[in-house]
Amino acid sequence: MKVCFETFGCRLNRAEALEMESRFLARGWTRTERHDDADLIVVRGCSVTARAERDCMRLVEHIRRKYPLKRVVVTGCMREKRNEQWLKSLDGDNAPVPTRTARAYLKVQDGCSGQCSFCIVPRFRGRASSVPLDEVVGKAMRFADAGYGEIVVTGCSLTQYADGAKRLPDLVAALADAVPECRIRLGSVEPVAVAGEVVHAMAERRNVCRFLHIPVQSGSTRILAAMRRPYRAKDVESLVHEAVSLMPGLGLGCDLMSGFPDETDNDHLATLALVNRLPFTNAHVFAFSERPGTVAAALPNPVPKEVRSARAHELSSATRAKRALYAKRFKGREVEIVVEDGKTLSGWTSEYLWCQVGREKAGVFEKIRRMRNEGSMRKSLLSITVREVRGDILTGDPA
């Protein structure tokens, strides 16, 4: 029996898809990339925006029209109730850890107890729930045993992680201490009270990636209140200043949303000023889109779509320029990557910059493999001395 997976959306969806895949493989299924070759097609959908949901459903409808006799299962943030009981039957298998990707994806939390006015995800994911800390650590150790050099910690809302009295800082410390030979990379961390403890836990352990992603959304406290976000603009600044003081040279990512209902020019300028003021090195910028079923979709004073797009472009331009300047700081320095492509020896640095070995170095790949006595470098960690920076891409020689 063959199964095909189509996965949309975030790292959490990816982690769940890989986990499900491993359970199928443990039951004797074979993975295929082709719909026509599959006995079962699993679509893990995303509903974070109306467009994302439309894209997912368009694929589902296409598959069902073209292959009416094939079983199609829709899950993730677009699950169909008729599939839920069958999917639960897969739980409990002692499946091997997924090994197909270059980095391991470790789900530690699901759901969200927040009530952000633009978000539909809690309707599909439910309230926040967490994987017990001992179970998370055990899974991380199995990933390390499988040869992974980096473990990406994922969840719907990581700052809501709770296992009894244990919170996210405790989890970060436990993971980093349990697998000291692996890098630990955190997903998004909201600038709420526990975040300060998180950055301290990061700073105290060198194998935690020097990258912090903050879902800022807006630099206007008035708009943040309308979004029902659990923080203010000054909380973002406080967290960034604390993180950078503890970890100089830290890579900083952010999510930014332009054109939320009733966003004025001054609100947008407040966001732009925040971006220019703080040392962000990476950004995901989105123009607001009405998501049916959310409070925000019915709010008055919608911003014209062309204005939303123009503001998003301005924010993107500002953050791209900052990223390029940040990358230049690494010339002549030694960085560590987790190898995503074993043929070209390229991958992400701890600070989330793409780095590659210079192709003009004759025999360099073979030399490294001989030194490491490995058939493949994929998943492993590799130190590189940066010789050249083009835009935000680093190129160098093995250290």
N, C-alpha and C positions, 0 to 999 in steps of 0.2 A: 504494500500500500504506500502511496506517495502523497505528501502534503506540501502545499505551496503557501508561503507566508507573504502578505502584503502589509507593511507597517507604515503608518503615518504618524507624524507628530514628534513628541518630545523623547528625551532619554528614558523616562519612565516607561513609555510605550515600548521602546526598544528593549529595555530590560525584561519586561513581561513577555515580549515576543520570543526572545532568546530562551527564556526559562520554559515557555510552552514548547518551543521547538525541541529542547533537550528531553522533555517528557515524552513527546512523540517518538523521538529516536530511541529512547529507552524501551518503548513498547514495540520496537521493530519496524517503525515507519522509516521511509527514506524521504529526504528533503529534495524538492525540485524547484527550479526557477520558473517553470513553464506551466501556465494554466491548463493547456491541453493535455499535459502529461500527468496532471494531479488527480487523485481520487477525492481529495479534500482541499479546499482553499480557505485559509483563515485570514480575514481582513481585520487588522487592529486599527480602528478608526480614531480620528481626532475631531473634537467638536469645539475647540477653543474659539474658533471664529465660524461664522456662517459659511464663509468660503471654504474653509478646511472641511467642514461637514459635507458641503456640496461635492467637493472633489472626491471624498471617500465614497459617498453614495453613488456618484456617477460611475466609479469603478465597479462597485457592487452590482449595480443594475446592468452594466455592460457584461460582466461575467455571467450573470444569471440569464441574460438574453442569449448569449453566445453558447453557453454550456448549461442548458436547462436541467440536465440530469445529474450534474455535479452538486455535491453538498458544499454550500458556502456558509461559513460561520463568521458573524460580525461581532467583534468584541472591543475591548479597550474603552474609550470614552464615547462609544456609539453602540454599545452592546444591545443585542436583541434578546428579549426575555426567553424566547423559545430555545436559545442556545445555552442559557445559564446553567441549567441542571446538568447538561451533557459536559460542559466545560469543567464543572466541579468534580466530575468523575475522574479527571486527570490529576486532581490534587492528591497529595500523599505519596506519590511515587518517589522512590529513592533514586531520582534521576541524576545522572552526572552533570557537572556544571557545564554551561555552554562554553565552547572553546573556539568558535568560528571567527570571532572578532579579534581585533588587535588589542582592544582594551576591554576589561571586564566591566559589566554593568550590574551594580548591586542595589536592588530595591530594598529600602529600609522602612518606607512609610507610604501610605496611600490615603486618599481622601483629603478633605479640607473642611475645617470648622469655621472658616471665614465666610463673609457675605459680601464679597466685592461686587459692586453693582454691574460690572461689565462681564462677569464670569459665569459660565454655565456649568463648569466642570463638577462642582459639588453635587449637581443633580444626577450625574452619572457615577461619580466616585464615592459619594456619601461623605459622612463626617470623617475626621482624621482618625487613622488607626496606625499602629506601629508594629513592626516586626520585633520580637524580643531581642534584646541586645546580644545575649549568648548565641542565638541563632544567626544573627548577622555576622558576628565574629567568626563563627564556625564556617559560614559560607565564604567569607573572605579568605580564610586559611585554605579552603579547597581551591579557590581561584589561584592563590599563590602557588599551591602544589601543581596546578595545571600549567604553570609557566608564565602567568601574566605579570607584566611589569607595572601596570597601572590599574587601579580599581576606581571606577567612577561611581560615587554614591548618589543614588537617585531617589526621588520621592515626589509626591504631589506638592507638599509644603514641608520642607525639611525642618524648618524652625518649630514645627508642631510635633516633632518626634518626642515620644514619651513612653518609656518602659518603666512603670512604677515611678521611682524618684529619679531615674536616669533620663537625662535630656541630651540634646544634640552634642554639646561639648563633651559629655562623657562618652558618647558613641565615637566621636572623632578620636579621642585619646585611646580608647580601647582598640579601634581598628588600626591606628598607626603603630601601636605597641605590639599588636598581635602579628602583623606582617611587615616587619621593618625593612624587608628587602623590596617591598612594593611601594609605589607612589599611591597616595590616596587623594582623589580629586573630588571636591564637593560640588554639588549642583547649586541652585540658587539659594541664597540666604537673605531673608527679609531683614531690614534694619529694625528689628524689634529687640526687646530687652535681652533675650538670650544670645543675640548675635555678638555682643561684646565678649562673652565668655567663649564663643566659638573661635573668634580670631585669636584669643589668647591660647587656646588649645592648638590652633594651627601653628602659631609662632613657636611653641615649645617643642614641636616635632618636625624635624627636617624632611621627613618623607611625606608630609602633607604638601600638595602642590601649592606653589606661591601664586595662586590665582583665586580671586573672590568675585563671584557674580552676584550682583544686587538687583532685584527687580524694581528699579526706581519708579518707573512709569511717568512721573511728572515732578518738576521742581517747584510746583505751586502747591502750597499746603491747602489752598482753597479747593483746587481740583482733586487733590488726594482725598480730601474729606468727601467730595462728591463721588469719588470712586469707591469709598468705604475702605480705603487702605488703612492698616493698623499702625501707621506711623506718619510723621510729618517730615517736611523737607529738611529741617535741621537735624532730624535723627539720621538721615542719610549722610549728611556732612560729618556728624559726630562719629559714625561707624567708620567712614572712610579715613578720617584723620587718625583714629585709633589703630586701624589696620595697617596703615602706611607707617606709622611711628614704630609699630612692632615688627613690621616686615618691609624694610626699605626696598624699593624696586618691585614691589608686588604688582602683578597684573590685575587689573580691575575691569570687570565687565558689568554691563547694565542693560536692562530692558527699558525702552522709552516708548510712550504712546503719545502720538500727536492728534490734536483735533477732537479731544473728548468733548461731549456736549457742554456748551456754555464756556468753553475755553477761549479767553480773550487774547488779544495780542500781548498784553502784559503777562498773562499766565504762561504763554509760550516763551516770552523773553526770560521769564524766571527759570524755565527748564533749560533754555540755552545757556543762561548765565551759570547755572549749576554745573552743566557739562563742561563749560570752559574753565570753571573754577577748580574742579576736582580732576585728579589724574586718571580718568578713565582711559583704558587701552583697548576696549572692545565694546561694541554696542549692537543690540538687536533693536531696530527702530521700526515701529509699526504705526500706520495711520489707523485711527479708530474706525471700526466697522460695527454697525448695529448687529448684535446677536439676538435674534428673536428668543423671547423667554427670559431675558435679563431685564433688570430695572433700568439700566442705562439706555436700552433700546427705545424706551418711552420717555426719556428725559427731554425737556423743552430746550429750545435754542441750539439746534444741531449746527455744527460747523460745516460750511460748504465743503464738499469733497475735494475740490481743487485747492482749498486752503489747507485742508488736512495734509494733502500730498506735498504741498510746498513747504509746510512746516517740517514734515518728516524728512524731506530732502535736506533742509537746512541743518537739522540735527545730525543726519547721517554724514554730511560733509564735515561738520565739526569733529565728530568722533573719528572719522577716517584719518584726518590730518593728525590727530593726537596719537593714533595707533602707529602711524609711520614714524613719528618722532620718537616714540617709545622704542620701536624696533631698532633704530639707529644706535641706541645706547648699548646694544649687545655686541657691536663689532669689536673683535679682539677678545671677547670673553668666552669662557667655557660654559656650555649649556648641556642639559641632559634631555634627550628625547626618548619617548617610547616609540619603537619602530612600527609604523603602520604599514609601510610597504617594504617588504624584505628585499625586493629587487633594486630599489633606488635608495634604500636606507634613509627614509624621510619620516617625519612624524612631528608631534606636538611637544614643545618644551613645557616645563613645569608652569611657566607664565602664560601659556596658551598662545605661543607664536609658532608658525610652521617653519621647520628647519630641515634642510636637506644636505647631504654630502655632495660636494662638487663633482660633477660627472667627468671632469677633465683629469681626475686623478687615476691614472692607469693602474688597474689591478687592486684598487683600494677595497672593493667589496670582498674579493677573495681573501685578501690579507686579513680583514677583520674576522671573516668566518673561520679562518685558520686559527687566529688568536683565541676565538671563543669556542673553537671545536664544536660548532653547531652547524646543522644542515640549513637552518633558517634563522634569521634574526628577528622575524616578526614577533611582536609582543614584548621583546626584551628592551632593556634600557641601554642607551648608548650615549657616551659623552662626545661632544663635538666642540671644537674651537671655531668660533664664527669668524670668517674672513671677509664676507661680503653681505651687504644688506640692500635689497632692492624692494622698495615699497615696504611691505611688512613681512617679507620672506627672507629668512636667514639661510646662508649657505656657508659651509665650512668643511673642515677636515676632522677626522677622528682624533680625539685628544689622546 
